Amino acid sequence: METTAVHKTLVKSLGISVATVALALMANGASAQDKKPAPAKKPAACKTVKQQTDCEARASDCTWVGETKDAKGKVKAKAYCRSKPKETAKKK
């Protein structure tokens, strides 16, 4: 079989393509092993919650404080969500 310029070019191109695919597969396999599970996200702080329903949905760690008004009906303090106080150990 005679080797022509076209034949050499095709063989080189095929070799380069096979090498590229092999490297890509090895790189993909290595990166799949390095993946770590995503860390669990902490819920937003209670003070960042602006809706009463969202705050009440987190009844385990947040409480809703209603707005306070003076005698004329003017709002003295807006309503907000806050963290429940941490329980302290009782002394004997």
N, C-alpha and C positions, 0 to 999 in steps of 0.2 A: 504494500500500500504506500502510495506516495504522499508525502506531507507537503501541503501547500500553505500559503500564508493564511488563507481563510480557515483552514483546518486548525492551524496553530492558535489563531485568535479565538476560535470557538472553544478549544480545549482549555485555554487560559481563562476565558470568561466563565466557563462551567466550573472550573476549579475555584475561582474567586467566589462565585456564588455559593458553592457548597461550603466553603470556609466561613463565609459570612453567616449563613444559616446556622452552622454548628456553633459559632460564637454567640449568636443571639439566643439559641436554646440554652446554652450553658449559663449565660448571664441571667436569663429568666428563671432558671432553676435555682440559682444562687440567691436571687432577690426574693424568691418565694419563701426561702428558709429564714431570711432575716426579718420577716414581718413580725411585729409585736402586736399583741392585742391593744386596741385603743383603750386608754385609761377611762374609767367611769367619770362622767362629768358631774361636778358638784352642782346641786341646784342653786339658782340665783339667790343672793342674800335677800332676806325678807324685806329689808328697807328699799329694795329696788322694785318690788311688786307694787303696782299702782291701782289695780282693780280689786275690789272687795271679794269677788268670786274667786279670783286666783289665790288670794291670801287665805280665804276660808278653805280652799281645796288642800292647802298645806297645813291643816290643823295640828299636825304633830309637832311642828316647830315654829309656826307663825300665829300671831293673833292680829285681828283688825281692831283699830282704835277709831271710833267715830269722831266726826268733827264736833267741836264745842262752840257754842254761840253765847253771846251776852244777852242781856234782857231785851235789847232792841232788835235782836235777830241777826246781828253782825257776826260773821264767822271769826272767832278768836284763834282757833287752831284747825287746820285742815285735817281730814281723815287720812290715816296712813296705816301701813302694815309694819309690824315689828316682830322681832324674834322673841320667843318665850324665854323667860329667865331660866338659866341653868339651875338644876336642883343641886343643892349643897348637901354634903353628908351631915346628918344630925349628930350633935354632940350628946354624949351620955352623961 
